[in-house]
Amino acid sequence: ALNRATKMSGLRPVLHSFFLSRFLLYRALGAKISYGASTSIEFVLVDVPLITMGKNCVLGEGVHISCHYFLGTKLILRPVTIGDNVFISSHC
């Protein structure tokens, strides 16, 4: 609900403008994101408590990270770990 509230209220650009506010937001949502992670404003994290990002990660615009996958009638749910010094390009 907090993640959706930031998107709908128009606070998303403000919260993503500073490392500290972005770090505190995603830590409050349950993600294990390092302080130095750099992201664009337009990215999507789904299943936030299952995401871990290392130091100096960069997420480009339009990146979508999800920890679930539907395989037929089965739901596969696994944590996503992004290591240190990783660059994920736009629209991945």
C-alpha distances in whole Angstrom, upper triangle without the diagonal:
4,5,5,6,9,10,10,12,14,14,14,18,18,16,17,21,22,22,21,18,16,18,16,12,13,14,12,9,13,15,18,19,22,23,25,23,23,21,21,19,18,17,14,13,12,12,12,13,16,17,20,22,25,27,28,25,25,23,24,23,21,20,18,18,17,18,18,21,23,26,28,26,25,22,23,20,21,20,21,23,24,27,29,30,28,28,26,27,26,24,24
4,5,5,6,9,10,10,13,11,11,15,15,12,14,18,18,18,17,14,13,14,12,9,10,12,9,7,11,13,16,17,20,20,22,20,21,19,19,16,17,16,14,13,12,13,11,13,16,16,19,20,23,24,25,23,23,21,22,21,20,20,18,17,17,18,20,23,25,28,30,29,28,24,24,21,22,20,21,22,23,26,27,28,27,26,25,26,25,24,24
4,5,5,7,9,10,12,11,9,13,14,11,12,16,17,17,16,13,12,13,12,8,9,11,10,7,11,12,15,15,18,18,20,18,18,16,16,13,13,12,10,9,9,10,9,12,14,14,17,18,21,22,23,21,20,17,19,18,16,16,14,14,14,16,17,20,22,26,28,27,26,22,22,19,20,18,18,20,20,23,24,25,24,23,21,23,21,20,20
4,5,5,6,8,10,11,10,13,15,13,14,18,19,20,19,16,15,17,16,12,12,15,13,11,14,15,19,19,22,22,24,21,21,18,17,14,13,13,11,11,11,12,12,15,17,17,20,21,24,26,26,23,22,19,20,18,17,17,15,16,15,17,18,21,22,26,28,27,26,23,23,21,22,21,21,23,23,26,28,28,26,25,23,24,22,20,21
4,5,5,6,9,8,9,13,13,12,14,17,18,19,19,15,14,17,15,12,13,16,13,12,16,17,20,20,23,22,24,22,22,19,18,15,15,15,14,14,14,16,15,17,20,20,22,23,26,27,27,25,24,21,22,20,19,20,18,19,19,21,22,24,26,30,31,30,30,26,27,24,25,24,24,25,26,29,29,30,28,28,26,26,24,23,24
4,6,5,6,5,5,9,10,8,10,13,15,16,16,12,11,14,13,9,11,14,12,11,15,16,19,18,20,19,21,19,18,16,15,12,12,13,12,13,14,16,14,17,19,19,21,21,24,24,24,22,21,19,19,18,17,18,17,18,18,21,22,25,27,31,32,32,31,27,27,25,25,23,23,24,24,26,27,27,26,25,23,24,22,21,22
4,6,6,7,5,9,11,10,11,14,16,18,18,14,13,16,16,12,13,17,15,14,17,17,20,19,22,21,22,20,18,15,14,11,10,11,10,12,13,16,15,18,20,19,21,21,24,25,25,22,20,18,18,15,14,16,15,16,17,20,21,23,25,29,31,30,30,26,26,24,25,23,22,24,24,27,27,27,25,24,22,22,20,19,20
4,6,8,8,11,13,13,14,17,19,21,21,17,16,19,19,15,16,20,18,16,20,20,24,23,25,25,26,23,22,19,17,14,13,14,14,15,16,18,18,21,23,22,25,25,28,29,28,26,24,21,21,19,17,19,18,20,20,23,23,25,27,31,32,31,31,28,29,27,28,26,26,27,27,30,31,31,29,28,25,25,23,22,23
4,6,8,10,11,11,13,15,18,20,19,16,16,19,18,14,17,19,17,17,20,21,24,23,25,24,25,24,22,20,18,14,15,16,16,17,19,20,19,22,25,24,26,26,29,29,29,27,25,23,23,20,20,21,21,22,23,25,26,29,30,34,35,35,34,31,31,29,30,28,28,29,29,31,32,32,30,29,27,27,25,24,26
4,6,7,8,10,11,13,15,18,18,15,14,18,17,14,17,20,18,18,21,21,24,22,24,23,24,22,20,17,15,12,13,15,15,17,19,21,20,23,25,24,26,25,28,28,27,25,23,21,20,18,18,19,20,21,23,25,27,29,31,35,36,36,35,32,32,30,30,29,27,29,28,30,30,30,29,27,25,25,22,22,24
4,6,5,6,9,10,12,15,15,11,11,15,14,11,14,17,15,15,19,19,21,20,21,20,21,19,18,16,14,11,13,14,15,16,18,20,18,21,24,22,23,23,25,25,24,23,21,19,19,18,18,19,19,21,22,25,27,29,31,35,37,37,36,32,32,29,29,27,26,27,26,28,28,28,27,25,24,24,22,22,24
4,5,5,6,9,11,13,14,10,9,13,13,10,12,15,15,14,17,17,19,17,19,18,18,16,15,12,11,7,9,11,11,13,16,18,16,19,21,19,21,20,22,22,21,19,18,16,16,14,14,15,16,17,19,22,24,26,29,32,34,34,33,30,29,27,27,24,23,24,23,25,25,25,23,22,20,21,18,19,20
4,6,5,6,9,12,13,11,10,14,14,12,14,17,17,17,20,19,21,18,20,18,18,16,14,11,9,6,9,11,13,15,18,21,19,22,24,21,22,21,23,22,21,19,17,15,15,13,14,16,17,19,21,24,26,29,31,35,37,37,36,32,32,29,29,27,25,25,23,25,25,24,23,21,20,20,18,18,21
4,6,5,8,11,11,8,9,13,13,11,14,17,16,17,20,19,21,18,19,17,17,16,15,13,12,9,12,14,16,17,20,22,20,22,24,22,23,21,23,22,21,20,18,17,18,16,18,19,20,21,23,26,28,31,34,37,39,39,38,35,34,31,31,28,26,26,25,26,26,25,24,23,22,22,21,22,24
4,6,7,9,9,5,6,9,9,8,10,13,13,13,16,16,17,15,16,14,15,14,13,11,11,9,12,13,14,15,18,19,16,19,21,19,19,18,20,19,19,18,17,16,17,16,17,17,18,19,21,23,26,28,31,35,37,37,35,32,31,28,27,25,23,23,22,24,23,23,22,21,21,21,20,21,22
4,6,7,9,7,5,9,10,9,10,13,14,14,17,15,16,14,14,13,13,11,9,8,8,6,9,10,12,13,17,19,16,18,20,17,18,16,18,17,16,15,13,12,13,12,14,14,16,17,19,22,24,27,30,33,36,36,34,31,30,27,26,23,21,21,19,21,20,20,19,18,17,18,17,18,19
4,7,9,8,7,11,12,12,14,16,17,18,20,18,19,16,16,13,13,12,10,9,9,8,12,13,16,17,20,22,19,22,24,21,21,18,19,18,16,16,14,14,14,14,16,17,19,20,23,25,28,31,34,37,39,40,38,35,33,31,29,27,24,24,22,23,22,21,20,19,19,19,18,20,21
4,5,6,6,8,10,11,13,14,16,17,19,17,17,14,14,10,11,11,9,10,11,11,14,15,17,18,21,23,19,21,23,20,19,17,18,16,15,15,14,15,16,16,19,19,20,21,23,25,29,31,35,38,41,41,39,35,34,31,29,26,24,23,21,22,20,19,20,19,20,20,20,22,23
4,6,5,6,9,10,11,12,14,15,16,15,14,11,10,7,7,8,7,9,11,12,15,15,17,17,20,21,17,19,20,17,16,14,14,12,12,12,12,13,15,16,19,18,19,19,22,23,27,30,33,36,39,39,37,34,32,29,27,23,21,20,18,18,17,16,17,17,18,19,19,22,22
4,6,5,6,9,10,10,12,14,15,14,14,11,10,7,9,10,11,12,14,14,17,17,18,18,21,21,18,18,21,18,17,15,16,14,14,15,15,16,19,19,21,20,22,21,23,24,28,31,34,37,40,40,38,34,32,29,27,24,22,21,20,20,19,19,20,20,21,23,23,25,25
4,5,5,6,9,10,10,12,14,14,14,12,12,10,12,12,12,12,14,13,16,16,17,16,19,20,16,17,20,18,17,16,17,17,16,16,16,16,18,18,20,19,20,20,22,23,26,30,33,36,39,38,36,33,31,28,27,24,22,22,20,22,21,21,21,21,21,23,22,24,24
4,6,5,6,8,10,11,12,11,12,9,10,9,10,9,9,9,11,10,13,12,13,13,16,17,13,15,17,15,14,13,15,14,14,13,13,13,15,15,17,16,17,16,18,20,23,26,29,33,35,35,33,29,28,25,24,20,19,18,17,18,18,18,18,18,18,19,19,20,20
4,6,6,6,9,10,11,9,9,7,7,6,8,8,10,11,13,13,16,14,15,13,16,16,13,14,15,13,12,11,12,12,13,12,13,14,17,18,19,17,18,17,19,19,23,26,29,33,36,35,33,29,27,24,22,19,17,16,16,17,16,17,17,18,18,20,21,22,22
4,6,5,6,9,10,10,10,9,10,9,12,12,13,14,16,15,18,17,16,15,17,17,13,13,16,15,14,14,15,15,16,16,17,17,20,20,21,20,20,19,20,21,24,27,30,34,36,36,34,30,28,25,23,20,19,19,18,20,19,20,21,21,21,24,24,25,24
4,6,5,6,9,9,11,10,12,11,14,13,14,13,15,13,15,14,13,12,14,14,11,12,15,14,14,14,16,17,18,17,17,16,18,18,19,18,17,17,18,19,21,25,28,31,34,33,31,27,26,23,22,19,18,18,18,20,20,21,21,21,21,22,22,22,22
4,5,5,6,5,8,7,10,10,13,11,13,12,14,13,15,13,12,9,11,11,8,9,11,10,10,11,13,15,16,14,15,14,17,17,17,16,15,13,14,15,18,22,25,28,31,30,28,24,23,19,18,15,15,15,15,17,17,19,18,19,18,20,20,20,20
4,5,5,5,6,7,9,10,13,12,15,15,17,17,18,16,15,12,14,13,9,9,11,10,10,11,13,14,16,16,17,17,20,21,21,19,18,16,17,17,20,23,27,30,33,32,29,25,24,20,19,16,15,15,15,17,17,19,19,20,20,23,23,24,23
4,5,8,10,11,13,13,16,15,17,17,19,18,19,17,16,13,14,13,10,9,13,13,13,15,17,18,20,19,20,19,22,22,22,21,19,18,18,18,21,24,27,30,33,32,29,26,25,21,20,17,18,18,19,21,21,23,23,24,23,25,25,25,25
4,6,9,10,14,15,17,16,17,16,18,17,17,15,13,10,11,9,6,7,10,10,12,14,17,18,20,18,19,18,21,21,20,18,16,15,14,15,17,21,23,27,29,28,26,22,21,18,17,15,15,16,17,20,21,23,22,22,21,24,23,23,22
4,7,9,12,14,17,15,18,17,20,19,19,17,15,11,11,9,6,4,8,8,10,12,15,17,19,18,19,18,21,22,21,19,17,15,14,13,16,20,23,26,29,28,25,21,20,16,15,12,13,14,15,17,19,21,21,22,21,24,24,24,22
4,6,9,12,14,12,15,14,17,17,17,15,13,9,10,9,5,5,6,5,6,8,11,14,16,14,16,15,18,19,19,16,15,12,12,12,15,19,22,25,28,27,25,21,19,15,14,10,10,10,12,14,15,18,17,18,17,20,21,21,19
4,7,10,12,11,14,15,18,19,19,16,15,12,13,12,9,7,8,6,5,6,8,11,13,12,15,15,19,20,20,18,17,14,14,14,17,21,24,27,30,30,27,23,21,17,15,11,10,9,10,12,13,15,15,17,17,21,22,22,20
4,7,8,7,10,11,15,16,17,14,14,12,14,13,10,10,11,8,6,5,7,8,10,9,11,12,16,18,18,16,16,13,15,15,19,22,25,28,31,31,29,25,23,19,17,13,12,10,9,10,11,13,13,14,15,18,19,20,19
4,6,6,10,12,15,17,19,17,17,15,17,17,14,14,14,11,8,6,6,5,8,8,11,13,16,19,20,18,18,16,18,18,22,25,29,31,35,35,32,28,26,23,20,16,14,12,11,10,9,11,12,14,16,19,20,22,21
4,6,9,11,15,16,19,17,18,16,19,19,16,16,17,14,12,10,9,7,8,10,12,14,17,19,21,19,20,18,21,21,25,28,32,34,38,38,35,31,29,26,23,20,18,15,14,14,12,13,14,16,17,20,21,23,22
4,6,10,13,15,18,17,18,17,20,21,18,18,19,15,13,10,9,6,5,7,9,12,15,17,19,18,19,18,21,22,26,28,32,35,38,38,36,32,30,27,24,21,18,16,13,13,10,10,12,13,15,17,19,21,21
4,7,10,13,15,13,15,14,17,18,15,16,16,13,11,7,7,6,5,5,6,8,11,14,16,14,15,15,18,19,22,25,29,31,34,35,33,29,27,24,22,18,15,13,11,11,9,9,10,10,12,14,15,18,17
4,7,10,12,11,14,14,18,19,16,18,19,15,14,10,11,9,7,6,5,6,9,11,14,12,15,15,18,20,23,26,29,32,35,36,34,30,28,26,23,20,17,16,13,13,12,11,10,9,11,12,13,16,16
4,7,8,8,10,11,15,17,15,18,18,14,14,11,13,12,10,8,6,5,6,8,10,9,12,12,16,18,21,24,27,30,33,34,32,28,26,24,22,20,17,16,13,15,14,13,12,10,10,10,10,13,13
4,6,7,10,12,16,19,17,20,20,17,17,15,16,16,14,11,8,6,6,5,8,9,12,13,17,20,23,24,27,30,33,34,32,29,28,26,25,22,19,19,16,18,18,16,14,12,11,11,9,11,13
4,6,9,12,15,18,16,20,21,18,19,17,19,19,17,15,12,10,9,7,9,10,12,14,17,20,23,24,27,30,33,34,32,29,28,26,25,23,20,21,19,21,21,19,18,15,14,14,12,13,15
4,7,10,13,17,16,19,20,17,19,17,20,20,18,16,13,9,8,5,5,8,9,12,15,18,20,22,24,27,30,31,30,26,26,24,24,22,19,20,18,21,21,20,18,15,13,12,10,10,12
4,7,10,13,12,16,16,14,15,14,17,18,17,14,11,8,7,6,5,5,6,8,11,15,17,18,21,24,27,28,26,23,22,20,20,18,16,17,15,18,19,18,16,14,11,11,9,9,10
4,6,10,10,13,14,12,14,14,17,19,18,15,13,10,11,9,7,6,5,6,8,12,13,15,18,21,24,24,23,20,19,17,17,16,14,15,15,18,20,20,17,16,13,13,12,10,11
4,7,6,10,10,8,11,11,15,17,17,14,14,11,13,12,11,8,6,5,6,9,11,14,17,20,23,23,21,18,17,14,14,12,11,13,13,16,18,19,16,16,13,15,14,13,12
4,5,9,9,9,12,14,17,20,21,17,17,14,16,15,13,11,8,6,5,7,8,11,14,17,20,20,18,14,14,11,12,11,10,13,14,18,20,21,19,19,16,18,17,15,14
4,6,6,7,11,13,17,20,21,19,19,17,19,19,17,14,11,9,6,6,8,11,14,17,20,19,17,13,12,9,10,9,9,12,14,18,20,22,20,20,18,20,20,18,17
4,5,5,9,11,15,17,19,16,17,15,17,18,16,14,12,9,8,8,11,14,17,21,23,23,20,17,15,12,12,9,10,11,13,16,18,20,18,19,17,20,19,19,17
4,6,8,11,15,18,20,18,19,18,21,21,20,17,15,12,11,9,12,16,19,22,24,24,21,17,15,12,11,8,10,11,14,16,18,21,20,21,20,22,23,22,20
4,7,10,13,17,19,17,18,17,20,21,20,16,14,10,9,7,10,13,17,19,22,22,19,15,13,9,7,5,6,8,11,14,17,19,18,19,18,21,22,21,18
4,7,10,13,15,13,14,13,16,18,17,14,12,8,8,7,11,14,18,21,24,24,21,17,15,12,9,6,5,6,8,11,14,16,14,16,14,18,19,18,16
4,7,10,13,11,13,13,17,19,19,15,14,11,12,11,15,18,21,23,27,27,24,21,18,14,12,8,6,5,6,8,10,13,12,14,14,18,19,19,17
4,7,9,7,10,10,14,17,17,14,14,11,13,13,17,20,23,26,29,30,27,23,20,17,15,11,8,6,5,6,7,10,9,11,12,15,17,18,16
4,7,6,10,12,15,19,20,16,17,15,17,17,20,23,27,28,32,33,30,26,23,21,17,14,11,8,6,5,4,7,8,11,13,16,19,20,18
4,6,9,12,16,19,20,18,19,17,20,20,24,26,30,32,36,36,33,30,27,24,21,18,15,12,9,7,5,6,8,11,13,17,19,21,20
4,7,10,13,16,19,16,18,17,20,21,25,27,31,33,36,37,35,31,29,26,23,20,17,14,10,9,6,5,7,9,11,14,17,19,18
4,7,10,13,15,13,15,13,17,18,21,23,27,29,33,34,31,28,25,23,20,17,14,11,8,8,6,5,5,6,8,11,13,16,14
4,6,10,12,10,13,13,16,18,22,23,27,29,32,34,32,28,26,24,22,19,15,14,10,11,10,8,6,5,6,8,10,13,12
4,7,9,7,9,10,14,16,19,21,24,26,30,31,29,26,24,22,20,18,14,13,11,12,12,11,8,6,5,7,7,10,9
4,6,6,10,11,15,18,21,22,25,27,30,32,30,27,26,24,23,20,17,17,14,16,16,14,11,8,6,5,4,7,8
4,6,9,12,15,19,21,22,25,27,30,31,30,27,26,24,24,22,19,19,17,19,19,17,15,12,9,8,5,6,9
4,6,10,13,16,18,19,21,24,26,28,27,24,23,22,22,20,18,19,17,20,20,19,16,13,10,9,6,4,7
4,7,10,13,15,16,19,22,25,26,25,22,20,19,18,17,14,15,13,16,17,16,13,11,7,7,6,5,5
4,6,10,12,13,16,19,21,22,21,18,17,16,15,14,12,14,13,17,18,18,15,13,10,11,9,7,6
4,7,9,11,15,17,20,21,19,16,14,13,12,11,8,10,10,14,16,17,14,13,10,12,12,10,8
4,6,8,11,14,17,18,16,12,11,9,9,9,8,11,12,16,19,20,17,17,14,16,15,13,11
4,7,11,13,16,17,14,10,8,6,6,6,6,10,12,16,19,21,18,18,16,18,19,17,14
4,7,10,13,13,10,7,6,4,6,9,9,13,15,19,22,24,21,21,19,21,21,18,16
4,6,10,10,8,6,5,7,9,11,12,16,17,21,24,26,23,23,20,21,21,18,16
4,6,7,6,5,6,9,12,15,16,19,21,25,28,29,26,26,23,24,24,21,18
4,6,5,6,7,11,13,16,17,21,23,26,30,31,28,28,25,26,26,23,20
4,6,8,10,14,16,20,21,25,27,30,33,35,31,31,28,29,28,25,23
4,7,10,13,16,20,22,25,28,31,34,36,33,33,30,31,30,27,25
4,6,10,13,16,18,22,25,28,31,33,30,31,28,29,29,26,24
4,6,10,13,15,19,22,25,28,30,27,28,25,27,27,24,21
4,7,10,12,16,18,22,25,27,24,25,23,25,25,23,20
4,7,10,13,16,19,23,25,22,24,21,24,24,22,19
4,7,10,13,16,19,22,20,21,19,22,23,21,18
4,6,10,13,16,19,17,19,17,20,22,21,18
4,7,10,13,16,13,15,13,17,18,17,14
4,6,10,12,11,13,13,16,18,19,16
4,7,9,7,9,10,13,16,17,14
4,7,6,10,11,15,18,19,16
4,6,9,12,15,18,20,18
4,7,10,13,16,19,17
4,7,10,13,15,13
4,6,10,12,11
4,7,9,7
4,7,6
4,6
4
